[in-house]
Amino acid sequence: MKTIKVLFTAFTLLFFGMSAQAQGKKTETVKIKTSSVCNMCKKTIESGMAYEKGVKNVNLDVATQMLTIEYRADKNNVDALREAVTKLGYDADLLTADAKAYNKLDDCCKKDKGVH
């Protein structure tokens, strides 16, 4: 009987510990307007943002220039994600692209080329 109580207690603690962990892994989604113009931009942004902490999913719609990011709220935040986009050479909402990174972009990715 004592063994059953010990096993039940251990199982209960394990179950509630896993529940608390799952709750701490809440994901959020943010949409960021970028200065992307082509499919090369899409590849650059999606692959670059995939390395950011807590990012679970990234999708850039080139036609609308909207970047959708699903991320873990306990690992990252919207401001840091916007800053990461600028460091790739692209505008992110009201933040301007990092000049050094922008200058390294291929000519087809420059914002004066327009969406193509």
Backbone bond lengths (Angstrom), bond angles and torsions (degrees), N, CA, C in turn:
res aa  C-N    CA-C-N  psi(-1)  N-CA   C-N-CA  omega(-1)  CA-C   N-CA-C  phi
1 M - - - 1.449 - - 1.527 110.70 -
2 K 1.344 115.11 -39.54 1.461 119.43 -179.58 1.534 109.93 -63.55
3 T 1.324 117.05 -38.79 1.459 121.67 179.19 1.521 110.97 -62.58
4 I 1.311 116.98 -39.34 1.463 121.53 179.50 1.525 109.98 -64.83
5 K 1.331 117.91 -42.00 1.466 121.26 178.38 1.522 110.83 -63.55
6 V 1.315 116.69 -42.18 1.461 120.80 179.16 1.535 110.15 -63.37
7 L 1.336 116.49 -45.72 1.462 120.39 178.59 1.522 111.62 -63.40
8 F 1.321 117.12 -41.14 1.459 121.02 178.69 1.529 110.43 -63.37
9 T 1.321 116.90 -44.16 1.467 121.27 179.08 1.530 110.45 -63.10
10 A 1.309 117.10 -44.10 1.466 121.02 179.22 1.527 110.65 -62.88
11 F 1.320 116.79 -43.69 1.462 120.77 179.07 1.525 110.74 -62.78
12 T 1.331 116.99 -43.38 1.461 121.34 179.93 1.526 111.16 -61.75
13 L 1.321 116.85 -46.06 1.465 120.40 178.75 1.524 111.28 -63.07
14 L 1.315 117.14 -41.34 1.458 121.28 178.93 1.524 110.40 -63.63
15 F 1.324 117.27 -44.80 1.460 121.71 -179.52 1.523 111.36 -61.54
16 F 1.329 117.44 -48.53 1.462 120.28 -178.77 1.525 111.47 -69.78
17 G 1.305 117.49 -31.76 1.467 120.45 175.78 1.516 111.34 -64.73
18 M 1.328 117.07 -41.43 1.461 121.14 178.19 1.522 110.59 -69.01
19 S 1.322 118.15 -35.74 1.464 121.25 178.19 1.527 110.40 -65.25
20 A 1.305 117.16 -42.43 1.465 120.85 179.41 1.522 110.25 -65.42
21 Q 1.322 117.15 -38.75 1.460 120.79 178.45 1.521 110.50 -65.31
22 A 1.297 117.87 -42.47 1.459 121.52 -179.29 1.523 110.84 -63.72
23 Q 1.328 117.22 -36.95 1.451 120.67 179.04 1.519 111.14 -67.98
24 G 1.314 118.68 -32.16 1.452 122.67 -179.87 1.519 112.40 -73.43
25 K 1.325 118.16 -11.95 1.460 122.36 -178.18 1.521 111.33 -100.04
26 K 1.297 116.97 39.37 1.459 122.31 -179.45 1.523 110.12 -65.25
27 T 1.322 115.91 132.72 1.459 119.00 176.59 1.520 110.11 -103.16
28 E 1.309 114.26 149.59 1.457 121.72 176.48 1.520 107.54 -128.43
29 T 1.314 115.41 161.86 1.461 121.29 178.64 1.518 108.86 -124.70
30 V 1.326 115.10 136.85 1.460 120.82 177.54 1.519 108.98 -129.71
31 K 1.317 116.60 145.16 1.462 122.55 174.36 1.522 107.47 -112.49
32 I 1.333 115.68 129.80 1.461 121.86 -177.53 1.520 108.41 -125.62
33 K 1.334 116.45 128.44 1.470 121.87 176.05 1.524 107.64 -79.04
34 T 1.329 116.46 126.23 1.463 121.54 -177.47 1.526 110.73 -114.64
35 S 1.318 115.25 176.71 1.464 121.58 175.46 1.527 110.51 -103.95
36 S 1.309 117.56 22.00 1.468 122.21 -179.18 1.522 110.14 -65.53
37 V 1.344 116.33 149.79 1.460 119.64 -176.93 1.526 114.78 -132.62
38 C 1.336 118.50 -13.51 1.466 118.97 -174.75 1.534 110.94 -150.72
39 N 1.305 115.18 178.56 1.461 120.38 -179.55 1.527 112.84 -69.71
40 M 1.331 116.94 -23.95 1.460 119.34 174.84 1.540 109.38 -67.86
41 C 1.329 115.59 -37.93 1.469 120.70 175.06 1.533 109.48 -60.51
42 K 1.326 115.55 -44.49 1.469 121.18 179.55 1.517 110.46 -55.56
43 K 1.332 115.93 -48.37 1.464 120.45 -179.39 1.525 110.92 -62.72
44 T 1.327 116.83 -45.19 1.465 121.43 -179.03 1.523 111.81 -61.75
45 I 1.327 116.28 -47.61 1.470 120.27 -177.28 1.522 111.02 -69.15
46 E 1.324 117.23 -48.30 1.463 119.43 -177.29 1.524 111.91 -63.07
47 S 1.321 117.06 -42.02 1.470 118.11 179.71 1.525 111.38 -71.92
48 G 1.315 118.02 -37.37 1.461 121.05 178.74 1.520 112.69 -66.63
49 M 1.326 116.76 -42.08 1.469 120.59 -178.07 1.524 111.91 -73.66
50 A 1.313 117.65 -22.74 1.467 120.78 178.84 1.526 111.42 -63.30
51 Y 1.333 117.32 -22.50 1.460 121.32 179.83 1.524 113.36 -88.05
52 E 1.317 117.75 -5.62 1.461 120.03 179.42 1.527 110.20 -73.82
53 K 1.318 115.41 145.19 1.469 121.44 -179.26 1.514 111.69 -54.08
54 G 1.321 115.87 132.58 1.459 122.01 172.01 1.516 115.72 76.68
55 V 1.328 118.55 -3.51 1.462 120.46 -178.31 1.526 109.28 -74.03
56 K 1.318 115.68 126.01 1.456 122.53 -177.90 1.524 112.13 -102.78
57 N 1.321 117.35 -35.26 1.456 121.08 -176.78 1.525 108.83 -153.27
58 V 1.347 115.78 140.09 1.464 121.70 -179.93 1.516 108.26 -136.03
59 N 1.328 116.51 134.08 1.456 120.36 175.91 1.517 109.18 -145.42
60 L 1.331 116.01 127.23 1.463 121.69 176.80 1.515 108.88 -108.92
61 D 1.329 116.68 124.53 1.460 122.62 172.63 1.526 105.88 -94.13
62 V 1.325 116.84 104.53 1.463 121.60 -174.87 1.526 111.20 -62.29
63 A 1.324 117.60 -40.12 1.465 121.12 -176.81 1.530 112.08 -59.76
64 T 1.326 116.83 -38.90 1.473 120.32 -179.43 1.527 111.96 -99.88
65 Q 1.320 117.27 -8.84 1.465 124.99 -177.52 1.534 112.04 63.65
66 M 1.334 116.73 22.27 1.461 121.08 -178.88 1.528 111.00 -96.80
67 L 1.314 114.19 126.91 1.453 122.39 178.12 1.522 107.87 -101.91
68 T 1.321 117.15 124.59 1.459 122.06 178.04 1.528 107.54 -109.75
69 I 1.338 115.39 124.82 1.463 121.09 -178.35 1.516 109.00 -124.57
70 E 1.319 115.73 127.52 1.466 121.79 171.00 1.525 106.14 -103.12
71 Y 1.319 116.36 126.79 1.459 120.56 -174.57 1.520 111.23 -144.47
72 R 1.321 115.69 160.85 1.466 121.31 176.47 1.517 108.20 -82.97
73 A 1.317 115.79 122.69 1.458 122.05 -177.11 1.527 112.42 -65.45
74 D 1.321 117.75 -23.89 1.462 120.03 179.16 1.524 112.01 -82.57
75 K 1.326 118.00 -6.97 1.463 121.96 -177.91 1.524 113.62 -113.30
76 N 1.340 118.17 -21.01 1.449 120.84 -175.42 1.518 110.00 -154.76
77 N 1.337 117.03 174.78 1.460 121.02 178.26 1.524 109.71 -146.10
78 V 1.311 116.40 167.18 1.458 122.75 -174.05 1.525 111.61 -59.91
79 D 1.321 118.54 -44.88 1.466 120.90 -178.54 1.527 111.54 -61.42
80 A 1.311 117.40 -42.33 1.467 121.22 179.45 1.525 110.98 -66.74
81 L 1.322 117.17 -36.30 1.459 120.54 178.27 1.527 111.03 -67.81
82 R 1.324 116.78 -41.59 1.471 119.90 175.63 1.526 110.35 -60.34
83 E 1.312 116.58 -44.37 1.464 121.35 179.45 1.531 110.55 -61.50
84 A 1.306 117.48 -38.66 1.468 121.34 178.74 1.530 110.78 -63.61
85 V 1.327 117.11 -37.87 1.471 120.84 177.68 1.530 109.67 -63.68
86 T 1.327 117.27 -42.53 1.472 119.91 -179.59 1.522 111.33 -64.79
87 K 1.319 117.15 -32.81 1.468 121.05 179.15 1.534 112.06 -71.74
88 L 1.332 116.38 -14.83 1.463 120.84 174.25 1.533 111.13 -85.85
89 G 1.344 116.52 -9.03 1.461 120.91 177.89 1.517 114.80 105.76
90 Y 1.321 118.00 12.74 1.460 122.10 -176.58 1.522 110.88 -122.34
91 D 1.345 115.73 148.84 1.461 120.65 172.57 1.526 108.23 -66.78
92 A 1.319 115.30 149.52 1.464 121.15 177.88 1.522 108.17 -135.90
93 D 1.324 116.33 103.62 1.461 122.57 -172.76 1.528 108.19 54.74
94 L 1.319 118.39 -118.32 1.467 120.65 -177.41 1.523 113.32 -90.06
95 L 1.334 117.68 -4.50 1.465 120.86 179.21 1.531 109.92 -84.03
96 T 1.320 115.36 135.99 1.458 120.97 179.42 1.523 110.19 -86.48
97 A 1.314 115.53 146.51 1.463 121.90 -179.95 1.526 110.78 -58.56
98 D 1.324 115.77 145.78 1.458 122.01 173.20 1.536 107.02 -60.97
99 A 1.335 116.90 124.87 1.469 122.03 -174.24 1.529 112.36 -59.70
100 K 1.310 116.85 -43.32 1.466 120.68 -178.85 1.536 110.58 -63.36
101 A 1.327 116.60 -44.37 1.466 121.14 179.22 1.530 110.76 -67.48
102 Y 1.331 117.00 -39.55 1.463 120.89 179.47 1.524 110.77 -61.97
103 N 1.319 116.88 -42.71 1.470 121.17 -179.60 1.523 112.81 -64.69
104 K 1.328 117.21 -22.97 1.467 121.32 178.99 1.529 112.55 -83.62
105 L 1.338 117.90 -12.51 1.465 120.83 -179.77 1.520 110.15 -65.94
106 D 1.337 115.96 150.00 1.462 120.50 173.29 1.521 108.84 -61.67
107 D 1.336 116.76 154.52 1.462 120.84 -178.21 1.520 112.89 -56.77
108 C 1.337 117.55 -35.47 1.465 119.79 -178.55 1.528 112.29 -66.40
109 C 1.323 117.31 -16.64 1.463 121.98 -177.41 1.536 113.07 -96.15
110 K 1.302 118.07 0.04 1.461 121.18 179.36 1.525 108.96 -71.47
111 K 1.324 116.47 139.59 1.460 120.25 -173.41 1.516 113.21 -66.62
112 D 1.328 119.54 -19.06 1.460 120.18 178.03 1.534 112.72 -75.19
113 K 1.331 116.99 -7.60 1.467 121.50 178.81 1.524 111.98 -79.05
114 G 1.319 117.11 -17.97 1.464 120.19 -177.50 1.523 111.29 73.91
115 V 1.312 115.98 161.00 1.461 121.21 -179.66 1.519 108.97 -65.79
116 H 1.322 115.65 128.13 1.478 120.52 179.28 1.515 110.97 -144.76
